[in-house]
Amino acid sequence: MTTLFTDVYMPPRLLAPGGTPADLTTHEQRYGPLSHGDPAAVLRTLAESGLTGRGGAGFPAYRKFVAVADAARRTRRAPVVVANGAESEPAGHKDKTLLRLSPHLVLDGLQLAAAAVDAGEAYLAVEDGASYLESALAQRHDPVSVTVVRLPARFLSGQASALARYISGGPARPTPPAPPVRERGVRRAPTLVQNVETLAHLALIARYGADWFRTAGTPAEPGSALCTLYVPGREVRVVEAPFGMPIGRLLPLEGASAALVGGYHGTWIPATEAAQVPLSSAYLGAGVLAALPAGRCGVAETARVLRYLALESAGQCGPCRNGLPRIAAAFQTLAAPGPQGTTRADVSRWAGLVAGRGACHHPDGTIRLVRSALTTFATEVDAHAHGVCTATDHTPLLPVPTERI
């Protein structure tokens, strides 16, 4: 179960107050009706706002919009817009929560995006909740028709090129990075893929302006972000917080040894350091923040996740076919108390061989997790090498779909 806290860290912007889903009437009473206005004006306001993508990469939204519009002019193809609600991260709940509580805010943003790039088609891609979203769409009379696409529940289904490939009739697996989907995506048309949270922010920016958006966050990173919080013994929580807020104010770290910041493609950080780290799109990734208690084994926790990530790869390149399974198996050795031989050195060496060589970013994200674990849990790895595990509780912290391991 996911518990929602919308007013703990800032007045709610994105999420319906009280945790009650908003129908179209309630939505328009809360935010006012949306005027699609002048697409050029929307783009100017978007640029002034400094909004960055909330899907993990943190890329400036305005630049992506312009790139798609430019590609459409060059190719003389009407672009396609895709709202990415495929929260494939097993520990993530922010996009699911947003779509459940504020679907019309996302759909407003999707219409604004379609108008801004002059798109002829729009899609909303999700793994679950499709029927509910189709009901929300039936309440509306939008200029651009929106098709809800049900994606297979796989870790890479939400990757931009995998989305474009699936909507085009292929498998939900990433394609090589060149050409990018902004130039050749759904059915080879220029395609704008934006995370649903990014689109919800756009809907508010169009209503209230760039200056309003910048009242939260920092001058360098304006705005807020949704985060999923994992703390053992508590329900999973989804909160909205401004950029720049120390992670220690969001995530209770008393008695924790480390924090996972960014999800399964994220970074392990020692708890004392993480408490002072400001919330930033640079490493927020999937928006997952998890506290690892001092009595849990971070090496074993990482090994579980790495096995899952290796099995979830598309298997389309050497790093995914060979590198990730080998690294995952080696981490199983590091997680078990006993002789390790050259395993630790091997993992470090293989990480260097895998990084930057994948057909998509899955190997790079996995290696980010590997390297941070080797550093943050170095003392525990040493203890394991001497036949000792200091953990007193072996209950898993992070969810891993059991049917795939």
C-alpha positions as MATLAB code, in Angstrom:
seq = 'MTTLFTDVYMPPRLLAPGGTPADLTTHEQRYGPLSHGDPAAVLRTLAESGLTGRGGAGFPAYRKFVAVADAARRTRRAPVVVANGAESEPAGHKDKTLLRLSPHLVLDGLQLAAAAVDAGEAYLAVEDGASYLESALAQRHDPVSVTVVRLPARFLSGQASALARYISGGPARPTPPAPPVRERGVRRAPTLVQNVETLAHLALIARYGADWFRTAGTPAEPGSALCTLYVPGREVRVVEAPFGMPIGRLLPLEGASAALVGGYHGTWIPATEAAQVPLSSAYLGAGVLAALPAGRCGVAETARVLRYLALESAGQCGPCRNGLPRIAAAFQTLAAPGPQGTTRADVSRWAGLVAGRGACHHPDGTIRLVRSALTTFATEVDAHAHGVCTATDHTPLLPVPTERI';
ca = [
       0.000    0.000    0.000;
       1.188    3.513   -0.768;
       0.453    6.351    1.639;
       0.240    9.882    0.269;
       1.569   12.954    2.084;
       0.800   16.006   -0.033;
       1.259   18.812    2.465;
       4.202   17.786    4.623;
       7.000   19.559    2.760;
       5.217   22.200    0.642;
       1.677   23.146   -0.364;
       0.502   20.531   -2.850;
       0.896   21.412   -6.488;
       0.556   18.154   -8.370;
      -1.368   15.827   -6.095;
      -5.003   16.083   -5.165;
      -5.401   17.284   -1.553;
      -6.565   14.616    0.836;
      -5.512   11.777   -1.421;
      -8.865   11.751   -3.238;
      -8.838   11.286   -7.033;
     -10.060   14.365   -8.898;
     -12.621   13.999  -11.669;
     -12.763   16.617  -14.425;
     -15.233   18.863  -12.594;
     -13.181   18.842   -9.397;
     -10.005   19.348  -11.396;
     -11.354   22.448  -13.180;
     -12.739   23.850   -9.934;
      -9.307   23.468   -8.353;
      -7.102   24.735  -11.169;
      -9.482   26.537  -13.505;
     -10.103   25.594  -17.144;
      -7.127   25.261  -19.443;
      -6.679   27.676  -22.306;
      -4.489   26.133  -24.979;
      -3.588   29.644  -26.132;
      -0.625   30.365  -28.385;
       1.780   27.409  -28.661;
       4.703   29.805  -29.139;
       3.780   31.564  -25.893;
       3.598   28.209  -24.105;
       7.092   27.374  -25.324;
       8.438   30.734  -24.167;
       6.933   30.247  -20.729;
       8.294   26.712  -20.603;
      11.798   27.999  -21.400;
      11.536   30.704  -18.731;
      10.348   28.207  -16.123;
      13.477   26.055  -16.317;
      11.403   22.866  -16.088;
      13.463   19.712  -16.479;
      12.237   16.205  -17.217;
      11.053   14.181  -14.227;
      11.563   10.797  -15.860;
      15.159   10.383  -14.687;
      17.473   12.195  -17.094;
      16.632   15.717  -15.934;
      16.966   17.115  -19.466;
      15.563   20.646  -20.027;
      12.006   20.181  -21.259;
      12.089   23.206  -23.547;
      15.095   21.903  -25.474;
      13.385   18.579  -26.105;
      10.231   20.313  -27.364;
      12.249   22.486  -29.741;
      14.274   19.524  -31.009;
      11.106   17.615  -31.898;
       9.535   20.636  -33.604;
      12.726   21.233  -35.599;
      12.865   17.587  -36.674;
       9.240   17.775  -37.772;
       9.972   20.792  -39.972;
      13.022   19.132  -41.519;
      11.268   15.855  -42.262;
       7.860   17.369  -43.010;
       6.349   14.725  -40.742;
       3.715   15.514  -38.126;
       5.257   14.652  -34.751;
       3.841   12.271  -32.168;
       3.623   12.983  -28.430;
       3.859   10.230  -25.802;
       3.111   10.703  -22.108;
       5.323    8.214  -20.326;
       3.532    6.776  -17.322;
       5.312    3.427  -17.501;
       6.847    3.476  -14.041;
       8.851    0.326  -14.643;
      10.999    0.915  -11.549;
       9.749   -1.717   -9.042;
      10.350    0.650   -6.121;
       8.659    3.622   -7.793;
       5.135    4.828   -7.036;
       5.198    8.533   -7.900;
       3.835    8.311  -11.454;
       1.177    5.766  -10.510;
       0.064    7.998   -7.650;
      -0.029   11.082   -9.860;
      -2.088    9.336  -12.537;
      -4.508    7.962   -9.954;
      -5.062   11.262   -8.161;
      -4.540   13.931  -10.829;
      -5.083   12.325  -14.246;
      -6.536   15.480  -15.771;
      -3.457   17.513  -14.867;
      -1.381   15.034  -16.875;
      -3.889   15.053  -19.743;
      -3.864   18.866  -19.783;
      -0.086   18.799  -20.113;
      -0.306   16.214  -22.869;
      -2.637   18.458  -24.881;
      -0.355   21.458  -24.349;
       2.630   19.425  -25.523;
       0.766   18.261  -28.628;
      -0.195   21.840  -29.487;
       3.318   23.160  -28.832;
       4.928   20.810  -31.370;
       1.878   20.589  -33.662;
       1.488   16.847  -33.112;
      -1.157   14.854  -34.885;
      -1.205   11.912  -32.469;
      -0.907   11.533  -28.702;
      -0.448    8.466  -26.507;
      -0.464    7.773  -22.787;
       1.647    4.718  -21.980;
       1.105    2.881  -18.689;
       1.609   -0.554  -17.205;
      -1.567   -0.505  -15.143;
      -4.567    1.722  -14.512;
      -5.413    1.930  -18.210;
      -9.174    1.468  -17.714;
      -9.305    4.263  -15.160;
      -7.410    6.590  -17.498;
      -9.673    5.723  -20.422;
     -12.618    6.699  -18.226;
     -10.918   10.029  -17.461;
     -10.368   10.629  -21.171;
     -14.028    9.954  -21.879;
     -14.924   12.961  -19.691;
     -12.922   15.314  -21.906;
     -13.270   16.911  -25.332;
      -9.665   17.499  -26.336;
      -8.335   18.820  -29.664;
      -5.973   15.863  -30.090;
      -7.235   12.337  -29.540;
      -5.284   10.358  -26.929;
      -4.785    6.592  -27.053;
      -3.960    4.727  -23.839;
      -1.299    2.084  -24.439;
      -0.890   -0.838  -22.033;
       2.760   -1.800  -21.726;
       4.238   -5.082  -20.515;
       5.533   -4.783  -16.955;
       9.261   -4.922  -17.666;
      12.053   -2.723  -16.361;
      12.958   -1.319  -19.775;
       9.416   -0.830  -21.090;
       9.461    2.832  -20.126;
      12.656    3.664  -21.993;
      11.837    6.208  -24.714;
      12.880    4.120  -27.707;
      11.182    1.034  -26.233;
       7.957    3.029  -25.966;
       8.238    4.226  -29.556;
       8.982    0.726  -30.760;
       6.034   -0.789  -28.898;
       3.539    1.842  -30.065;
       4.793    1.194  -33.603;
       3.886   -2.479  -33.265;
       7.208   -3.952  -32.135;
       8.463   -5.355  -28.827;
       8.920   -3.036  -25.833;
      12.705   -3.143  -26.043;
      15.115   -0.249  -26.569;
      16.547    0.468  -29.981;
      20.053    1.799  -30.708;
      20.436    5.446  -29.614;
      20.917    6.788  -33.152;
      18.785    8.268  -34.491;
      17.048    9.445  -31.293;
      13.280    9.202  -30.984;
      12.976   12.982  -31.171;
      13.992   12.552  -34.831;
      12.635    9.098  -35.619;
      10.301    7.507  -33.123;
       6.741    6.225  -33.452;
       6.360    4.945  -37.005;
       9.551    6.861  -37.878;
       7.978   10.245  -37.071;
       9.647   12.778  -34.746;
       8.411   11.846  -31.280;
       8.246   13.801  -28.037;
       8.362   11.473  -25.035;
       7.767   13.179  -21.695;
       7.251   11.722  -18.252;
       3.735   12.238  -16.876;
       5.039   14.313  -13.974;
       6.792   16.657  -16.422;
       3.517   17.130  -18.286;
       1.613   17.814  -15.070;
       4.124   20.551  -14.225;
       3.648   21.969  -17.737;
      -0.116   22.184  -17.165;
       0.475   24.298  -14.057;
       3.140   26.462  -15.688;
       0.757   27.258  -18.548;
      -1.864   28.372  -16.022;
       0.239   30.245  -13.474;
       3.427   31.225  -15.280;
       7.162   30.714  -14.982;
       7.620   33.015  -11.988;
       5.083   31.026   -9.989;
       6.854   27.773  -10.845;
      10.155   29.237   -9.662;
       8.791   30.082   -6.215;
       9.720   26.504   -5.288;
      13.192   25.008   -5.620;
      16.409   26.901   -6.236;
      17.438   29.410   -8.928;
      19.526   26.701  -10.603;
      16.877   23.988  -10.193;
      13.423   25.502   -9.915;
      10.288   23.637   -9.031;
       9.374   20.543   -7.088;
       9.499   16.797   -7.607;
       7.556   13.767   -6.493;
       9.492   11.201   -4.469;
       8.753    7.675   -3.290;
      10.096    7.098    0.240;
      11.066    3.672    1.599;
      11.647    3.315    5.334;
      11.533   -0.156    6.937;
       8.520   -0.680    9.152;
       6.537    2.111    7.525;
       4.187    2.270    4.574;
       5.661    3.474    1.317;
       5.050    7.213    1.000;
       4.804    9.564   -1.961;
       5.703   13.176   -1.201;
       6.214   16.373   -3.164;
       9.290   18.382   -2.217;
      11.175   21.385   -3.612;
      14.568   20.943   -5.194;
      17.316   21.966   -2.815;
      15.722   20.444    0.288;
      18.217   18.220    2.178;
      17.375   14.562    1.722;
      17.576   14.124    5.500;
      14.438   16.269    5.865;
      12.558   13.978    3.515;
      13.888   10.568    4.419;
      14.231    9.577    8.102;
      17.836    8.403    8.394;
      18.171    7.862   12.143;
      19.690    4.421   12.612;
      20.363    4.054    8.882;
      23.713    3.128    7.402;
      23.027    4.323    3.870;
      20.424    5.776    1.537;
      19.607    4.688   -1.985;
      18.974    7.800   -4.062;
      17.406    7.435   -7.508;
      16.148    3.862   -7.533;
      17.717    0.781   -9.105;
      19.798    2.888  -11.478;
      20.680    5.168   -8.591;
      23.410    5.606   -6.019;
      24.079    4.321   -2.516;
      25.254    7.143   -0.254;
      26.364    6.837    3.416;
      23.529    8.037    5.652;
      25.505   10.842    7.309;
      26.396   12.243    3.891;
      22.968   11.670    2.355;
      21.275   13.639    5.141;
      22.947   16.825    3.878;
      22.675   16.168    0.141;
      20.157   18.542   -1.494;
      17.385   17.088   -3.616;
      18.505   17.462   -7.230;
      17.504   16.236  -10.662;
      21.161   15.312  -11.167;
      20.683   12.081   -9.253;
      16.990   11.847   -8.369;
      16.489    9.345  -11.205;
      13.222    7.469  -10.735;
      12.423    9.561   -7.659;
      13.048    6.721   -5.187;
      14.661    7.429   -1.809;
      15.242    4.440    0.473;
      16.818    4.241    3.933;
      18.902    1.133    4.676;
      18.959    0.351    8.415;
      22.323   -0.308   10.008;
      21.241   -3.873   10.764;
      20.717   -4.765    7.082;
      23.394   -5.876    4.617;
      23.798   -3.419    1.776;
      25.883   -5.886   -0.211;
      23.151   -8.529   -0.127;
      20.515   -5.904   -0.935;
      22.504   -4.778   -3.963;
      23.080   -8.346   -5.106;
      19.315   -8.977   -5.180;
      18.696   -5.887   -7.273;
      21.579   -6.632   -9.652;
      20.281  -10.110  -10.367;
      16.910   -8.610  -11.235;
      18.494   -5.943  -13.457;
      20.568   -8.528  -15.298;
      17.478  -10.640  -15.991;
      15.524   -7.557  -17.122;
      18.024   -6.499  -19.782;
      16.991   -6.477  -23.414;
      19.864   -8.803  -24.269;
      20.643   -6.832  -27.419;
      24.288   -5.960  -26.766;
      27.395   -7.479  -25.211;
      27.197   -5.500  -21.954;
      23.666   -6.788  -21.333;
      24.157  -10.338  -22.616;
      27.482  -10.979  -20.905;
      28.603   -8.138  -18.652;
      25.586   -7.637  -16.399;
      24.948  -11.355  -15.712;
      28.627  -11.840  -14.876;
      28.670   -8.831  -12.550;
      25.421   -9.933  -10.888;
      26.812  -13.427  -10.272;
      30.027  -11.983   -8.866;
      28.068   -9.753   -6.501;
      26.308  -12.850   -5.204;
      29.765  -14.089   -4.216;
      30.553  -10.783   -2.489;
      27.226  -10.965   -0.630;
      27.999  -14.398    0.855;
      30.501  -14.517    3.746;
      33.559  -16.489    2.719;
      36.586  -16.418    0.420;
      36.246  -13.993   -2.473;
      39.498  -14.433   -4.360;
      39.734  -11.759   -7.053;
      35.978  -11.192   -7.243;
      35.992   -7.607   -6.015;
      38.736   -6.609   -8.423;
      36.955   -8.473  -11.203;
      33.704   -6.564  -10.596;
      35.538   -3.237  -10.708;
      37.288   -4.215  -13.930;
      34.129   -5.508  -15.608;
      32.279   -2.339  -14.617;
      34.842   -0.331  -16.550;
      34.393   -2.562  -19.589;
      30.588   -2.282  -19.540;
      30.137    1.441  -18.858;
      29.363    3.533  -21.924;
      29.131    0.573  -24.302;
      25.507   -0.490  -24.107;
      22.846   -0.109  -26.760;
      20.808    1.837  -24.173;
      21.443    3.341  -20.739;
      20.548    0.192  -18.792;
      24.167   -0.975  -18.397;
      25.306    2.501  -17.336;
      22.571    2.802  -14.715;
      23.371   -0.653  -13.369;
      27.081    0.142  -13.156;
      26.270    3.347  -11.256;
      24.601    1.198   -8.600;
      27.507   -1.281   -8.592;
      30.226    1.319   -8.116;
      28.362    3.139   -5.367;
      27.793   -0.150   -3.504;
      31.469   -1.111   -3.702;
      32.381    2.241   -2.166;
      29.603    2.707    0.388;
      29.665   -0.897    1.616;
      33.427   -1.470    1.353;
      33.704   -2.286    5.069;
      30.962   -4.892    4.814;
      32.595   -6.443    1.748;
      35.812   -6.718    3.800;
      33.901   -8.402    6.632;
      32.365  -10.887    4.194;
      35.823  -11.736    2.895;
      36.716  -12.742    6.454;
      33.626  -14.933    6.764;
      31.462  -12.498    8.739;
      28.270  -10.608    7.886;
      27.446   -7.844   10.361;
      23.749   -7.757    9.444;
      21.279   -8.713   12.167;
      18.201   -8.574    9.961;
      18.133  -10.205    6.537;
      14.640   -9.024    5.574;
      14.768   -7.521    2.055;
      14.187   -3.772    1.878;
      13.672   -3.140   -1.824;
      10.950   -4.867   -3.873;
      12.072   -7.270   -6.575;
       9.413   -9.034   -8.651;
       9.795  -12.660   -7.545;
       8.389  -14.157  -10.727;
      11.417  -12.867  -12.635;
      14.163  -14.120  -10.355;
];
